[in-house]
Amino acid sequence: MLGRVNILNKEEVDKILEGLQEILKEIEEGILELEGDWEDIHSFVETKLIDRIGDVGKSFIHQEVEMIKLLLI
């Protein structure tokens, strides 16, 4: 959605989707385990995504949080 409304460009969207697909595949294959002191699955995926794609992932997460806040106002 963020790509469709031009908040993120195609390269950023592709990077995020690729990172998320890799994380899912590794979880399904048992390579990446949901262990540790994670608040929830979202914080786990957020951290893993930022580790993999850097600032694009962080930007994505922050924009998502801000949109949710706006919807709740």
C-alpha positions as CSV (number, residue, x, y, z in Angstrom):
1,M,0.0,0.0,0.0
2,L,2.8,2.4,0.8
3,G,4.2,1.9,-2.6
4,R,0.8,2.4,-4.3
5,V,0.4,5.8,-2.7
6,N,4.1,6.7,-3.5
7,I,5.3,6.9,0.1
8,L,7.8,4.3,-0.7
9,N,9.4,3.8,-4.1
10,K,9.5,0.5,-6.0
11,E,13.0,-0.3,-4.9
12,E,12.1,0.2,-1.3
13,V,8.9,-1.9,-1.6
14,D,10.9,-4.7,-3.4
15,K,13.5,-4.7,-0.7
16,I,10.9,-4.9,2.1
17,L,9.0,-7.7,0.4
18,E,12.1,-9.7,-0.4
19,G,13.2,-9.4,3.2
20,L,9.8,-10.5,4.6
21,Q,9.7,-13.4,2.2
22,E,13.2,-14.5,3.3
23,I,12.2,-14.3,6.9
24,L,9.0,-16.4,6.3
25,K,10.9,-19.0,4.4
26,E,13.6,-19.3,7.1
27,I,10.9,-19.6,9.8
28,E,9.0,-22.3,7.8
29,E,12.3,-24.2,7.2
30,G,13.3,-24.1,10.8
31,I,16.4,-22.0,10.0
32,L,15.1,-19.0,11.9
33,E,13.5,-19.8,15.2
34,L,11.2,-17.6,17.3
35,E,13.3,-17.7,20.4
36,G,14.3,-15.0,22.8
37,D,12.7,-12.2,24.7
38,W,10.4,-10.8,21.9
39,E,7.4,-8.8,22.9
40,D,5.5,-10.5,20.1
41,I,5.9,-11.8,16.5
42,H,5.8,-8.2,15.2
43,S,8.8,-7.1,17.2
44,F,10.7,-10.2,16.1
45,V,9.9,-9.6,12.4
46,E,10.7,-5.9,12.7
47,T,14.1,-6.5,14.2
48,K,15.0,-9.2,11.7
49,L,13.8,-7.1,8.8
50,I,15.8,-4.1,9.9
51,D,18.9,-6.3,10.4
52,R,18.5,-7.5,6.8
53,I,17.6,-4.4,4.8
54,G,18.7,-1.6,7.1
55,D,17.1,1.8,7.1
56,V,14.5,1.0,4.5
57,G,13.0,-1.5,7.0
58,K,13.1,1.0,9.8
59,S,11.5,3.6,7.7
60,F,8.7,1.2,6.7
61,I,8.0,0.2,10.3
62,H,8.0,3.9,11.5
63,Q,5.6,4.9,8.7
64,E,3.3,2.0,9.5
65,V,3.2,3.0,13.2
66,E,2.4,6.6,12.3
67,M,-0.4,5.6,10.0
68,I,-1.9,3.5,12.7
69,K,-1.7,6.4,15.2
70,L,-3.5,8.7,12.7
71,L,-6.3,6.1,12.2
72,L,-6.8,6.0,16.0
73,I,-7.1,9.7,16.4
